Each structure stands twice: as C-alpha cells, then as structure tokens.
Amino acid sequence: MTTQPGRSRSARLLDAVTHSGPGYDTTPNATASNTTSRLHHLLDRMQRGVLLPEEREQLAGLVRLLQARVNDQDRAASVAVSAIRLMNEAGAQRAAAEARVRELGANTATLRDALAAVTGQCRSLETELAAERSTIDRVRDLAGRYQMWHEGGWAPSSAADVAREYRAAVDGQPDDTGNTSPTVRS
C-alpha cells in the first residue's frame, strides 16, 4: 500500500472499503458500471448491517442519482412518445396530402382531356368558320361582278342563271356553265 501524505492508515483503509476519497470517482458523472457496482457494494453492506455513516451518505447520493436518471428516462420516454405521436400525425397528414395530390392529378387529367376535346372542337369550328368566310368572300365577289356587269349594261337572261352561279359560289364549286346566259342590254 502506498502512503498518502497527510492521511492516516485508518482513513486510507476506509477509503479502500468505501471506494471514496482520492482516486475514487463518486460524482454524478461517474460511469454507469462504476455507479452500479458501487451501489451493489453499498446495498450489500447495508443488508449486513455494517454500513458506515459515510457510506450512508454515499448510498443516499447514489439513490438520488438513480432517481434523477429514472426521472430523466421518464422525461426522455415522454418526449419519445410525443415524437412518435407527432411522426404518426405527420404520416397521416402526408398520406392525406398524397391522396389529395393523386385526386388533383386525376382531375387535371380529366380537365386536360376535356380541354383537348374543346380545343379540337374549336379547331373544327375555326375550319368551318374559315370555309364560311371563304364562301361569303366568293358570294361578295360574285355580287360585285354582277353589280359591275349590271352597271355596264349586262343583265342575266334568267334568274335561274343567277341562282346557279350563286349556288356554285356558296357550294365552293366553280361555275361550269362559264356564264353562258345571253347578255341583254337594257
């Protein structure tokens, strides 16, 4: 046994038995295995009825330390339960959001199909409108020619000839008759 200056043999012996004093770590930062083994040692001495007053204080300190650890673990467990609850709620919210995204995707696809159908109808109507405008332009052209011819003294031989030429213009077919109606001067 090494001698420690200023400490008596009985003090050193007490330190060796109680694991306290210089060289022994009994602070709350002691490792769990040291604390556990020290607690078992003190409990054994208490059961045998040979617990010294210093050991009683150490036992009380270790019990307080263990109680603080239990309290810390209870708080940590409570936080973990809260975190799990929040994760479950977040998962449920995520699932609801994903379902809404799928629903919106389906609605978007339906709207896109409807838009394509309407766009197709619009293109078809635009084609028809262009054809009708072309017909109107042909009829206007024909009317302009008749007006010019009429002002120049020309008159159709019959209303049927005029109707045939207008019908050909409206149907978009050239007049095959070549305007064979005889010219009548007024």
Beta strands, then each sheet from edge to edge (+ up, - down):
end
